[in-house]
Amino acid sequence: MAEKERINPMMRRPIVQEDIVHFLRTRQKQTAGELGRVASEAREKGVPIIPHETAVFLEFFLKQIKPKNVLEIGAAIGFSSSLMANCLPENSHVTTIDRYDMMIAAAKKTYERLNLQEKVTLLEGEAVDILSTLPSDTYDFVFMDSAKSKYIVFLPDILRIMKRGAVLMVDDIFQAGDVLKDIQDIKRNQRAIHRGLNQFFDAVIEHPQLTSTILPLGDGVILITKDDDEIILPKI
């Protein structure tokens, strides 16, 4: 897949006022060291990584909850998994999943560049297949930033492999506000994403066994806590 085809157009359609977005991306502490250079290079080339305001929040949040086992769905070039690995305690580990050869190669280079090969495990293949093989009640924190139409498909296995009290953070949930529109107003090639995200909202936001909160960071973030050992999801 060509690099230009990987660029998410929603990255250029912020859901918050433009001047507020500028403030969040320029006034908060910038990512330091070699990881900061990875981020700068990616943004210069238009390679999709999480926006700076989301990266700042993610680092702050993980330093508070200190998860031991972290899972990411959607490695991309390895920026967010490297960020998480860098801010976690020594005995923590990050596992990440990606299916695209180009991104897998880029992520491996990033981990080598940052000396994170022992801290991050990259699983190659389709997330839906890999998730089904992972053991239950394993992860303290899950970060999902992959195919938006598949969030609802991945959800049952993600909740199964999360420990009780674990947190799921899901990125890019607003599609620059398009998710709020009637599906008839959405371009046909975007309707699967629109449908999948709204099914995801229906499944989690008012679920009695889950606690969630939505944040206007980047293209929208939702955090979900697993409140019971076994979560019963509604049929979609």
GROMACS elastic network, one bead per residue, 0.5 to 0.9 nm:
[ bonds ]
;  ai    aj funct       b0    kb
    1     4     6  0.84781   500
    1     5     6  0.66337   500
    1     6     6  0.71848   500
    1   100     6  0.80128   500
    1   101     6  0.87423   500
    1   102     6  0.74133   500
    2     5     6  0.53378   500
    2     6     6  0.67610   500
    2   102     6  0.87413   500
    3     6     6  0.52327   500
    3     7     6  0.69371   500
    3    46     6  0.85120   500
    3    47     6  0.72246   500
    3   102     6  0.87263   500
    4     7     6  0.55134   500
    4    46     6  0.78869   500
    4    47     6  0.81201   500
    5     8     6  0.80419   500
    6    47     6  0.74289   500
    6    48     6  0.72606   500
    7    10     6  0.87547   500
    7    11     6  0.80649   500
    7    46     6  0.66136   500
    7    47     6  0.62004   500
    7    48     6  0.57413   500
    8    11     6  0.57173   500
    8    12     6  0.80470   500
    8    47     6  0.88117   500
    8    48     6  0.66681   500
    9    12     6  0.57476   500
    9    13     6  0.72040   500
   10    13     6  0.50651   500
   10    14     6  0.72587   500
   10   172     6  0.84410   500
   10   174     6  0.89069   500
   10   175     6  0.58931   500
   10   176     6  0.55687   500
   10   219     6  0.69940   500
   11    14     6  0.67213   500
   11    48     6  0.78955   500
   11    51     6  0.81528   500
   11   175     6  0.88710   500
   11   176     6  0.80680   500
   11   218     6  0.74938   500
   11   219     6  0.69888   500
   12   176     6  0.85852   500
   13    16     6  0.89628   500
   13   175     6  0.84772   500
   13   176     6  0.55218   500
   13   177     6  0.87807   500
   13   219     6  0.79647   500
   14    17     6  0.73324   500
   14    18     6  0.69849   500
   14    21     6  0.74193   500
   14   176     6  0.60524   500
   14   177     6  0.87707   500
   14   217     6  0.88944   500
   14   218     6  0.65039   500
   14   219     6  0.62232   500
   15    18     6  0.84116   500
   15    21     6  0.88380   500
   15   174     6  0.79003   500
   15   175     6  0.86717   500
   15   176     6  0.54852   500
   15   177     6  0.65330   500
   15   216     6  0.71324   500
   15   217     6  0.83049   500
   15   218     6  0.73468   500
   15   219     6  0.62210   500
   15   220     6  0.76198   500
   16    19     6  0.84583   500
   16    20     6  0.67409   500
   16    21     6  0.63956   500
   16   216     6  0.69894   500
   16   217     6  0.81779   500
   16   218     6  0.82487   500
   16   219     6  0.87523   500
   17    20     6  0.53271   500
   17    21     6  0.63112   500
   17    22     6  0.87316   500
   18    21     6  0.50611   500
   18    22     6  0.61727   500
   18    23     6  0.86624   500
   19    23     6  0.62157   500
   19    24     6  0.86888   500
   20    24     6  0.61943   500
   20    25     6  0.86128   500
   21    24     6  0.50950   500
   21    25     6  0.61646   500
   21    26     6  0.85784   500
   21    53     6  0.81591   500
   21   217     6  0.87546   500
   21   218     6  0.82136   500
   22    25     6  0.51899   500
   22    26     6  0.60075   500
   22    27     6  0.81070   500
   23    26     6  0.53233   500
   23    27     6  0.54147   500
   23    28     6  0.76882   500
   24    27     6  0.58830   500
   24    28     6  0.60096   500
   24    52     6  0.75897   500
   24    53     6  0.56952   500
   25    28     6  0.63534   500
   25    29     6  0.87732   500
   25    30     6  0.82870   500
   25    51     6  0.77370   500
   25    52     6  0.54590   500
   25    53     6  0.57765   500
   26    29     6  0.78323   500
   26    30     6  0.76351   500
   26    52     6  0.84641   500
   27    30     6  0.81802   500
   28    52     6  0.84481   500
   28    53     6  0.77703   500
   28    56     6  0.76573   500
   29    32     6  0.84552   500
   29    56     6  0.78053   500
   30    36     6  0.72645   500
   30    52     6  0.78317   500
   30    56     6  0.82871   500
   31    34     6  0.87501   500
   31    35     6  0.67205   500
   31    37     6  0.81824   500
   31    39     6  0.77977   500
   31    52     6  0.82764   500
   31    55     6  0.84731   500
   31    56     6  0.81797   500
   31    83     6  0.89510   500
   32    35     6  0.64120   500
   32    37     6  0.77379   500
   33    36     6  0.52863   500
   33    37     6  0.65995   500
   33    38     6  0.89502   500
   34    38     6  0.63090   500
   34    39     6  0.87485   500
   34   113     6  0.80611   500
   34   114     6  0.69468   500
   35    39     6  0.63589   500
   35    40     6  0.87128   500
   35    79     6  0.74620   500
   35    82     6  0.76044   500
   35    83     6  0.73717   500
   35   110     6  0.86563   500
   35   113     6  0.89560   500
   35   114     6  0.72043   500
   36    39     6  0.50857   500
   36    40     6  0.62100   500
   36    41     6  0.86381   500
   37    40     6  0.50059   500
   37    41     6  0.60665   500
   37    42     6  0.84831   500
   38    41     6  0.53079   500
   38    42     6  0.62141   500
   38    43     6  0.87536   500
   38    79     6  0.71874   500
   38   110     6  0.76771   500
   39    42     6  0.51490   500
   39    43     6  0.62359   500
   39    44     6  0.86152   500
   39    49     6  0.75707   500
   39    52     6  0.88357   500
   39    79     6  0.69649   500
   40    43     6  0.52463   500
   40    44     6  0.61197   500
   40    45     6  0.86686   500
   41    44     6  0.51431   500
   41    45     6  0.62932   500
   41    46     6  0.86087   500
   41    47     6  0.83989   500
   42    45     6  0.52491   500
   42    46     6  0.60566   500
   42    48     6  0.71372   500
   42    49     6  0.71619   500
   42    77     6  0.85275   500
   42    79     6  0.89960   500
   43    47     6  0.59153   500
   43    48     6  0.73771   500
   43    49     6  0.76292   500
   44    47     6  0.77237   500
   45    48     6  0.89594   500
   46    49     6  0.87879   500
   47    76     6  0.89238   500
   47    77     6  0.82882   500
   48    51     6  0.85599   500
   48    76     6  0.76493   500
   48    77     6  0.83799   500
   49    52     6  0.88612   500
   49    76     6  0.73871   500
   49    77     6  0.76724   500
   49    78     6  0.86680   500
   49    79     6  0.67303   500
   49    80     6  0.73226   500
   50    53     6  0.82441   500
   50    54     6  0.61774   500
   50    55     6  0.63037   500
   50    79     6  0.81305   500
   50    80     6  0.69994   500
   50   145     6  0.86960   500
   50   171     6  0.82927   500
   50   218     6  0.75626   500
   51    54     6  0.54531   500
   51    55     6  0.63093   500
   51    56     6  0.88227   500
   51   217     6  0.82101   500
   51   218     6  0.58905   500
   51   219     6  0.88443   500
   52    56     6  0.61229   500
   52    57     6  0.86062   500
   52   218     6  0.81915   500
   53    56     6  0.51764   500
   53    57     6  0.63014   500
   53    58     6  0.86149   500
   53   217     6  0.63190   500
   53   218     6  0.68301   500
   54    57     6  0.51338   500
   54    58     6  0.60054   500
   54    59     6  0.85978   500
   54   171     6  0.86961   500
   54   217     6  0.57101   500
   54   218     6  0.62709   500
   54   221     6  0.83091   500
   55    58     6  0.50562   500
   55    59     6  0.61645   500
   55    60     6  0.85754   500
   55    80     6  0.74107   500
   55    83     6  0.77542   500
   56    59     6  0.53522   500
   56    60     6  0.62235   500
   56    61     6  0.85953   500
   57    60     6  0.51098   500
   57    61     6  0.59441   500
   57    62     6  0.85053   500
   57   217     6  0.85918   500
   58    61     6  0.51855   500
   58    62     6  0.60979   500
   58    63     6  0.85654   500
   58    80     6  0.87951   500
   58    83     6  0.84852   500
   58    84     6  0.76988   500
   59    62     6  0.53829   500
   59    63     6  0.62669   500
   59    64     6  0.88638   500
   59    83     6  0.71065   500
   59    84     6  0.66931   500
   59    86     6  0.89063   500
   59    87     6  0.63911   500
   59    88     6  0.87696   500
   60    63     6  0.53333   500
   60    64     6  0.66161   500
   60    87     6  0.86835   500
   61    64     6  0.52246   500
   61    65     6  0.64676   500
   61    66     6  0.83981   500
   62    65     6  0.52406   500
   62    66     6  0.54555   500
   62    67     6  0.68801   500
   62    84     6  0.74226   500
   62    87     6  0.71794   500
   62    88     6  0.69400   500
   62   141     6  0.86117   500
   63    66     6  0.53664   500
   63    67     6  0.84667   500
   63    87     6  0.64958   500
   63    88     6  0.66704   500
   63    89     6  0.84961   500
   64    67     6  0.88453   500
   65   140     6  0.89657   500
   65   141     6  0.89477   500
   66    87     6  0.87886   500
   66    88     6  0.62715   500
   66    89     6  0.67880   500
   66    92     6  0.84079   500
   66   140     6  0.87829   500
   67    70     6  0.66549   500
   67    88     6  0.72324   500
   67    89     6  0.80891   500
   67    92     6  0.69263   500
   67    93     6  0.87757   500
   67   139     6  0.80971   500
   67   140     6  0.52996   500
   67   141     6  0.61969   500
   67   166     6  0.85422   500
   68    88     6  0.77290   500
   68    89     6  0.74796   500
   68    90     6  0.89617   500
   68    91     6  0.66652   500
   68    93     6  0.63122   500
   68    94     6  0.84510   500
   68   139     6  0.77063   500
   68   140     6  0.64893   500
   68   141     6  0.82485   500
   69    91     6  0.89787   500
   69    92     6  0.58225   500
   69    93     6  0.53174   500
   69    94     6  0.62499   500
   69    95     6  0.78712   500
   69   138     6  0.70400   500
   69   140     6  0.55717   500
   69   141     6  0.68039   500
   69   142     6  0.87436   500
   70    84     6  0.83713   500
   70    85     6  0.88680   500
   70    92     6  0.77354   500
   70    93     6  0.62084   500
   70    95     6  0.61492   500
   70    96     6  0.83096   500
   70   138     6  0.88303   500
   70   139     6  0.56637   500
   70   140     6  0.61283   500
   70   142     6  0.57431   500
   70   143     6  0.78108   500
   71    81     6  0.87739   500
   71    93     6  0.86258   500
   71    94     6  0.58304   500
   71    96     6  0.56672   500
   71    97     6  0.81063   500
   71   139     6  0.66170   500
   71   140     6  0.83459   500
   71   141     6  0.64718   500
   71   143     6  0.63087   500
   71   144     6  0.82920   500
   72    75     6  0.67713   500
   72    80     6  0.86136   500
   72    81     6  0.70028   500
   72    94     6  0.74301   500
   72    95     6  0.62057   500
   72    97     6  0.63068   500
   72   141     6  0.85825   500
   72   142     6  0.56941   500
   72   144     6  0.56894   500
   72   145     6  0.75817   500
   73    95     6  0.86742   500
   73    96     6  0.58065   500
   73    97     6  0.50309   500
   73    98     6  0.68241   500
   73   127     6  0.69297   500
   73   142     6  0.78549   500
   73   143     6  0.64091   500
   73   145     6  0.59557   500
   73   146     6  0.60873   500
   74    78     6  0.88009   500
   74    96     6  0.68208   500
   74    97     6  0.55624   500
   74    98     6  0.51598   500
   74    99     6  0.81656   500
   74   127     6  0.83582   500
   74   143     6  0.85003   500
   74   144     6  0.65911   500
   74   145     6  0.52741   500
   74   147     6  0.80417   500
   75    78     6  0.51918   500
   75    79     6  0.77056   500
   75    80     6  0.74384   500
   75    81     6  0.67886   500
   75    96     6  0.57376   500
   75    97     6  0.57784   500
   75    98     6  0.53743   500
   75    99     6  0.88266   500
   75   103     6  0.73069   500
   75   104     6  0.74670   500
   75   107     6  0.68604   500
   75   122     6  0.78842   500
   75   145     6  0.80509   500
   75   146     6  0.81769   500
   76    79     6  0.74784   500
   76    80     6  0.84804   500
   76    97     6  0.89486   500
   76    98     6  0.69634   500
   76   100     6  0.81880   500
   76   102     6  0.86625   500
   76   104     6  0.70612   500
   76   106     6  0.76011   500
   76   107     6  0.64946   500
   76   145     6  0.89499   500
   76   146     6  0.85683   500
   77    80     6  0.83793   500
   77   102     6  0.86213   500
   77   103     6  0.53519   500
   77   104     6  0.70766   500
   77   105     6  0.79261   500
   77   108     6  0.79099   500
   77   109     6  0.83119   500
   77   110     6  0.68814   500
   78    81     6  0.54529   500
   78    82     6  0.59719   500
   78    83     6  0.85583   500
   78    96     6  0.86291   500
   78   103     6  0.80785   500
   78   104     6  0.82651   500
   78   106     6  0.71872   500
   78   108     6  0.73521   500
   78   109     6  0.84745   500
   78   110     6  0.60094   500
   78   111     6  0.69976   500
   79    82     6  0.51586   500
   79    83     6  0.61237   500
   79    84     6  0.86952   500
   79   107     6  0.75969   500
   79   110     6  0.73834   500
   79   111     6  0.88020   500
   80    84     6  0.61806   500
   80    85     6  0.85455   500
   81    84     6  0.50930   500
   81    85     6  0.60878   500
   81    86     6  0.85648   500
   81    94     6  0.67622   500
   81    95     6  0.80458   500
   81    96     6  0.70118   500
   81   120     6  0.73571   500
   81   143     6  0.89724   500
   82    86     6  0.60373   500
   82    87     6  0.87058   500
   82    94     6  0.85177   500
   82   110     6  0.79010   500
   82   111     6  0.69578   500
   82   114     6  0.78274   500
   82   116     6  0.72526   500
   82   119     6  0.87067   500
   82   120     6  0.76072   500
   83    86     6  0.52255   500
   83    87     6  0.64802   500
   83    88     6  0.88439   500
   84    87     6  0.54123   500
   84    88     6  0.62162   500
   84    94     6  0.74115   500
   85    88     6  0.54780   500
   85    89     6  0.83291   500
   85    90     6  0.89530   500
   85    92     6  0.76945   500
   85    93     6  0.68723   500
   85    94     6  0.62024   500
   85   116     6  0.75707   500
   85   119     6  0.63456   500
   85   120     6  0.69274   500
   86    89     6  0.83520   500
   86   116     6  0.84133   500
   86   119     6  0.87407   500
   88    91     6  0.81176   500
   88    92     6  0.61101   500
   88    93     6  0.80374   500
   89    92     6  0.54953   500
   89    93     6  0.87182   500
   90    93     6  0.82698   500
   90   119     6  0.87172   500
   92   119     6  0.75702   500
   93   118     6  0.84061   500
   93   119     6  0.53712   500
   93   120     6  0.61644   500
   93   121     6  0.79407   500
   94   119     6  0.63350   500
   94   121     6  0.63375   500
   94   122     6  0.86111   500
   95   119     6  0.85692   500
   95   120     6  0.56867   500
   95   122     6  0.59747   500
   95   123     6  0.72779   500
   96   120     6  0.73381   500
   96   121     6  0.62181   500
   96   123     6  0.60627   500
   96   124     6  0.86450   500
   97   104     6  0.88711   500
   97   121     6  0.85556   500
   97   122     6  0.58309   500
   97   124     6  0.59706   500
   97   125     6  0.70932   500
   97   126     6  0.78926   500
   97   127     6  0.63668   500
   97   130     6  0.79950   500
   98   101     6  0.82552   500
   98   103     6  0.73526   500
   98   104     6  0.64741   500
   98   122     6  0.75398   500
   98   123     6  0.66262   500
   98   124     6  0.54332   500
   98   125     6  0.59842   500
   98   126     6  0.69560   500
   98   127     6  0.69872   500
   98   146     6  0.84630   500
   99   102     6  0.89638   500
   99   103     6  0.78944   500
   99   104     6  0.72626   500
   99   123     6  0.84611   500
   99   124     6  0.55579   500
   99   126     6  0.53916   500
   99   127     6  0.74000   500
  100   103     6  0.53485   500
  100   104     6  0.60661   500
  100   105     6  0.86566   500
  100   124     6  0.81322   500
  100   125     6  0.78368   500
  100   126     6  0.89893   500
  101   104     6  0.50141   500
  101   105     6  0.61447   500
  101   106     6  0.85713   500
  101   124     6  0.84468   500
  102   105     6  0.53459   500
  102   106     6  0.62999   500
  102   107     6  0.86894   500
  103   107     6  0.59460   500
  103   108     6  0.85019   500
  104   107     6  0.51363   500
  104   108     6  0.61998   500
  104   109     6  0.86978   500
  104   122     6  0.79401   500
  104   123     6  0.89877   500
  104   124     6  0.73086   500
  105   108     6  0.52625   500
  105   109     6  0.63973   500
  105   110     6  0.87924   500
  106   109     6  0.51718   500
  106   110     6  0.63118   500
  106   111     6  0.88431   500
  107   111     6  0.62780   500
  107   112     6  0.86404   500
  107   122     6  0.83476   500
  108   111     6  0.51598   500
  108   112     6  0.62083   500
  108   113     6  0.85042   500
  108   117     6  0.80981   500
  108   122     6  0.79850   500
  109   112     6  0.51110   500
  109   113     6  0.59844   500
  109   114     6  0.86099   500
  110   114     6  0.62070   500
  110   115     6  0.84266   500
  110   116     6  0.83277   500
  111   114     6  0.51749   500
  111   115     6  0.57900   500
  111   117     6  0.56024   500
  111   119     6  0.88138   500
  111   120     6  0.75416   500
  112   116     6  0.62586   500
  112   117     6  0.61960   500
  113   116     6  0.78662   500
  114   117     6  0.82937   500
  115   118     6  0.78003   500
  115   119     6  0.84879   500
  116   119     6  0.50458   500
  116   120     6  0.60201   500
  117   120     6  0.56025   500
  117   121     6  0.71626   500
  118   121     6  0.74494   500
  123   127     6  0.88530   500
  123   130     6  0.78160   500
  124   127     6  0.84635   500
  124   130     6  0.84311   500
  125   128     6  0.87504   500
  125   129     6  0.75220   500
  125   130     6  0.69506   500
  126   129     6  0.54707   500
  126   130     6  0.63196   500
  126   131     6  0.86142   500
  127   130     6  0.50519   500
  127   131     6  0.57659   500
  127   132     6  0.84840   500
  127   154     6  0.76839   500
  128   131     6  0.54550   500
  128   132     6  0.65801   500
  128   150     6  0.86221   500
  128   153     6  0.75892   500
  128   154     6  0.61549   500
  128   157     6  0.83832   500
  129   132     6  0.55772   500
  129   133     6  0.70795   500
  130   133     6  0.54013   500
  130   134     6  0.67997   500
  131   134     6  0.54021   500
  131   135     6  0.86999   500
  131   154     6  0.76297   500
  131   157     6  0.61342   500
  131   158     6  0.71215   500
  131   161     6  0.82453   500
  132   135     6  0.82414   500
  132   157     6  0.62385   500
  132   158     6  0.88704   500
  134   138     6  0.81901   500
  134   157     6  0.85407   500
  134   161     6  0.67987   500
  135   138     6  0.62490   500
  135   160     6  0.83050   500
  135   161     6  0.59982   500
  136   139     6  0.83362   500
  136   157     6  0.84858   500
  136   158     6  0.89655   500
  136   159     6  0.86322   500
  136   160     6  0.53987   500
  136   162     6  0.67769   500
  136   163     6  0.77088   500
  137   140     6  0.84502   500
  137   159     6  0.85205   500
  137   160     6  0.64657   500
  137   164     6  0.72862   500
  137   229     6  0.82822   500
  138   160     6  0.87633   500
  138   161     6  0.53995   500
  138   162     6  0.56984   500
  138   163     6  0.58283   500
  139   142     6  0.68757   500
  139   161     6  0.62060   500
  139   163     6  0.57586   500
  139   166     6  0.69817   500
  139   167     6  0.88081   500
  140   162     6  0.62169   500
  140   163     6  0.58897   500
  140   164     6  0.82584   500
  140   165     6  0.75876   500
  140   167     6  0.64972   500
  140   168     6  0.85928   500
  141   162     6  0.73499   500
  141   163     6  0.85864   500
  141   166     6  0.55645   500
  141   168     6  0.58670   500
  141   169     6  0.77214   500
  142   158     6  0.78747   500
  142   162     6  0.76720   500
  142   166     6  0.79797   500
  142   167     6  0.63681   500
  142   169     6  0.61379   500
  142   170     6  0.82600   500
  143   167     6  0.85598   500
  143   168     6  0.60098   500
  143   170     6  0.59597   500
  143   171     6  0.77154   500
  144   151     6  0.79241   500
  144   168     6  0.75073   500
  144   169     6  0.62365   500
  144   171     6  0.62594   500
  145   148     6  0.76535   500
  145   151     6  0.87934   500
  145   169     6  0.86854   500
  145   170     6  0.62558   500
  145   171     6  0.52243   500
  145   172     6  0.70774   500
  146   149     6  0.88329   500
  146   150     6  0.78716   500
  146   151     6  0.78375   500
  146   171     6  0.83008   500
  146   172     6  0.88619   500
  147   150     6  0.54417   500
  147   151     6  0.69279   500
  147   193     6  0.81570   500
  148   151     6  0.54973   500
  148   152     6  0.84038   500
  148   171     6  0.88250   500
  148   172     6  0.75707   500
  148   173     6  0.74915   500
  148   192     6  0.86695   500
  148   193     6  0.56236   500
  148   194     6  0.84358   500
  148   196     6  0.69879   500
  148   197     6  0.65949   500
  149   152     6  0.70840   500
  149   153     6  0.79319   500
  149   191     6  0.88356   500
  149   192     6  0.57272   500
  149   194     6  0.72397   500
  149   195     6  0.72029   500
  149   197     6  0.62224   500
  149   200     6  0.89936   500
  150   154     6  0.61350   500
  150   155     6  0.85248   500
  150   193     6  0.79612   500
  150   196     6  0.66107   500
  150   197     6  0.83325   500
  151   154     6  0.52582   500
  151   155     6  0.61070   500
  151   170     6  0.84440   500
  151   196     6  0.69218   500
  151   197     6  0.70237   500
  151   200     6  0.66625   500
  152   155     6  0.51503   500
  152   156     6  0.78701   500
  152   196     6  0.60982   500
  152   197     6  0.71271   500
  152   198     6  0.89387   500
  152   199     6  0.65663   500
  152   201     6  0.87167   500
  152   203     6  0.80111   500
  152   236     6  0.88920   500
  153   156     6  0.71645   500
  153   157     6  0.85026   500
  153   196     6  0.83078   500
  153   200     6  0.87101   500
  154   157     6  0.58926   500
  154   158     6  0.61377   500
  154   159     6  0.88198   500
  155   158     6  0.50019   500
  155   159     6  0.61163   500
  155   160     6  0.85172   500
  155   200     6  0.81286   500
  156   159     6  0.53730   500
  156   160     6  0.62428   500
  156   161     6  0.88862   500
  156   231     6  0.82805   500
  156   232     6  0.86886   500
  156   233     6  0.74387   500
  157   161     6  0.62262   500
  157   162     6  0.85994   500
  158   161     6  0.53538   500
  158   162     6  0.62402   500
  158   168     6  0.83273   500
  159   162     6  0.51632   500
  159   163     6  0.80680   500
  159   168     6  0.84000   500
  159   226     6  0.71782   500
  159   230     6  0.80897   500
  159   231     6  0.69874   500
  160   163     6  0.78719   500
  160   229     6  0.84161   500
  160   230     6  0.71781   500
  160   231     6  0.76755   500
  162   165     6  0.81558   500
  162   166     6  0.58693   500
  162   167     6  0.78162   500
  162   168     6  0.82364   500
  162   226     6  0.74460   500
  162   229     6  0.88862   500
  163   166     6  0.52527   500
  163   167     6  0.86469   500
  163   226     6  0.74248   500
  163   228     6  0.88918   500
  163   229     6  0.72808   500
  164   167     6  0.88275   500
  164   225     6  0.81145   500
  164   226     6  0.54319   500
  164   227     6  0.58784   500
  164   228     6  0.57200   500
  164   229     6  0.53294   500
  164   230     6  0.83971   500
  165   225     6  0.59187   500
  165   226     6  0.51412   500
  165   227     6  0.55992   500
  165   228     6  0.76224   500
  165   229     6  0.87082   500
  166   224     6  0.83376   500
  166   225     6  0.57339   500
  166   226     6  0.57299   500
  166   227     6  0.81787   500
  167   223     6  0.66431   500
  167   224     6  0.55457   500
  167   226     6  0.65900   500
  168   222     6  0.80678   500
  168   223     6  0.56196   500
  168   224     6  0.50118   500
  168   225     6  0.63469   500
  168   226     6  0.80262   500
  169   221     6  0.69111   500
  169   222     6  0.58039   500
  169   224     6  0.64546   500
  169   225     6  0.89278   500
  170   173     6  0.71652   500
  170   220     6  0.84903   500
  170   221     6  0.55941   500
  170   222     6  0.53057   500
  170   223     6  0.64387   500
  170   224     6  0.82756   500
  171   174     6  0.88916   500
  171   217     6  0.86832   500
  171   218     6  0.81786   500
  171   219     6  0.72622   500
  171   220     6  0.62503   500
  171   222     6  0.68523   500
  172   175     6  0.63919   500
  172   176     6  0.84785   500
  172   217     6  0.87395   500
  172   218     6  0.71388   500
  172   220     6  0.51194   500
  172   221     6  0.61082   500
  172   222     6  0.87303   500
  173   176     6  0.84916   500
  173   177     6  0.88825   500
  173   179     6  0.77986   500
  173   197     6  0.66968   500
  173   219     6  0.63810   500
  173   220     6  0.51458   500
  173   221     6  0.60843   500
  173   222     6  0.73658   500
  174   177     6  0.50696   500
  174   178     6  0.66018   500
  174   179     6  0.54612   500
  174   180     6  0.76263   500
  174   197     6  0.82040   500
  174   216     6  0.89542   500
  174   219     6  0.56308   500
  174   220     6  0.54071   500
  174   221     6  0.81696   500
  175   178     6  0.53463   500
  175   179     6  0.58734   500
  175   180     6  0.88747   500
  175   193     6  0.86006   500
  175   194     6  0.81098   500
  175   219     6  0.62594   500
  175   220     6  0.79927   500
  176   179     6  0.76490   500
  176   219     6  0.58883   500
  176   220     6  0.82137   500
  177   180     6  0.57446   500
  177   181     6  0.74712   500
  177   219     6  0.82987   500
  178   181     6  0.53585   500
  178   182     6  0.84750   500
  178   183     6  0.88455   500
  178   185     6  0.87289   500
  178   186     6  0.72544   500
  178   194     6  0.74768   500
  179   182     6  0.80537   500
  179   183     6  0.82253   500
  179   186     6  0.87039   500
  179   193     6  0.83464   500
  179   194     6  0.53977   500
  179   195     6  0.82627   500
  179   197     6  0.71656   500
  179   198     6  0.70356   500
  180   183     6  0.87104   500
  180   194     6  0.85592   500
  180   198     6  0.85324   500
  181   184     6  0.82148   500
  181   185     6  0.65694   500
  181   186     6  0.73243   500
  181   194     6  0.87113   500
  182   185     6  0.55175   500
  182   186     6  0.71081   500
  183   186     6  0.51878   500
  183   187     6  0.83400   500
  183   188     6  0.88490   500
  183   191     6  0.65358   500
  183   194     6  0.69216   500
  183   195     6  0.75254   500
  184   187     6  0.78682   500
  184   188     6  0.84365   500
  184   191     6  0.84921   500
  185   188     6  0.89281   500
  186   189     6  0.82772   500
  186   190     6  0.64213   500
  186   191     6  0.60907   500
  186   194     6  0.77611   500
  187   190     6  0.53621   500
  187   191     6  0.64306   500
  188   191     6  0.52798   500
  188   192     6  0.80776   500
  189   192     6  0.71962   500
  189   193     6  0.85173   500
  190   193     6  0.55126   500
  190   194     6  0.64129   500
  190   195     6  0.88044   500
  191   195     6  0.59159   500
  191   196     6  0.83247   500
  192   195     6  0.51373   500
  192   196     6  0.59382   500
  192   197     6  0.84929   500
  193   196     6  0.51145   500
  193   197     6  0.60200   500
  193   198     6  0.85071   500
  194   197     6  0.54245   500
  194   198     6  0.62656   500
  194   199     6  0.86438   500
  195   198     6  0.53443   500
  195   199     6  0.61744   500
  195   200     6  0.86073   500
  196   199     6  0.51059   500
  196   200     6  0.61355   500
  196   201     6  0.87428   500
  197   201     6  0.62760   500
  197   202     6  0.86601   500
  198   201     6  0.50074   500
  198   202     6  0.61839   500
  198   203     6  0.85936   500
  199   202     6  0.50277   500
  199   203     6  0.61848   500
  199   204     6  0.88361   500
  199   236     6  0.70710   500
  200   203     6  0.51199   500
  200   204     6  0.63588   500
  200   205     6  0.83322   500
  201   204     6  0.54454   500
  201   205     6  0.55324   500
  201   206     6  0.84008   500
  202   205     6  0.62307   500
  202   206     6  0.73150   500
  202   207     6  0.83208   500
  202   234     6  0.86721   500
  202   236     6  0.89924   500
  203   206     6  0.73854   500
  203   207     6  0.65578   500
  203   233     6  0.65382   500
  203   234     6  0.62949   500
  203   235     6  0.85356   500
  203   236     6  0.81193   500
  204   207     6  0.51018   500
  204   208     6  0.86942   500
  204   209     6  0.88721   500
  204   210     6  0.67101   500
  204   211     6  0.81387   500
  204   212     6  0.74476   500
  204   224     6  0.77802   500
  204   233     6  0.82081   500
  205   208     6  0.88814   500
  205   210     6  0.77028   500
  205   211     6  0.75073   500
  205   212     6  0.61045   500
  205   213     6  0.80836   500
  205   224     6  0.84363   500
  206   209     6  0.87507   500
  206   210     6  0.76584   500
  206   211     6  0.80320   500
  206   212     6  0.82477   500
  207   210     6  0.54042   500
  207   211     6  0.75293   500
  207   212     6  0.88908   500
  207   233     6  0.79742   500
  207   234     6  0.87841   500
  208   211     6  0.76842   500
  208   227     6  0.86768   500
  209   225     6  0.86647   500
  209   226     6  0.67550   500
  209   227     6  0.53372   500
  209   228     6  0.59343   500
  209   230     6  0.86763   500
  209   231     6  0.64306   500
  209   232     6  0.80561   500
  210   224     6  0.64758   500
  210   225     6  0.56180   500
  210   226     6  0.51775   500
  210   227     6  0.54418   500
  210   228     6  0.77537   500
  210   231     6  0.80879   500
  211   223     6  0.81678   500
  211   224     6  0.55320   500
  211   225     6  0.51012   500
  211   226     6  0.69425   500
  211   227     6  0.70329   500
  212   222     6  0.67869   500
  212   223     6  0.54053   500
  212   225     6  0.63031   500
  213   221     6  0.84529   500
  213   222     6  0.56892   500
  213   223     6  0.54083   500
  213   224     6  0.67565   500
  214   217     6  0.89397   500
  214   220     6  0.72527   500
  214   221     6  0.57469   500
  214   223     6  0.64397   500
  214   224     6  0.89134   500
  215   218     6  0.89307   500
  215   220     6  0.59938   500
  215   221     6  0.51844   500
  215   222     6  0.61819   500
  215   223     6  0.81025   500
  216   219     6  0.69649   500
  216   221     6  0.64354   500
  216   222     6  0.88348   500
  217   220     6  0.50376   500
  217   221     6  0.60376   500
  218   221     6  0.75133   500
  226   229     6  0.76421   500
  226   230     6  0.87685   500
  226   231     6  0.77571   500
  227   230     6  0.88103   500
  227   231     6  0.83374   500
  228   231     6  0.63668   500
  233   236     6  0.87270   500
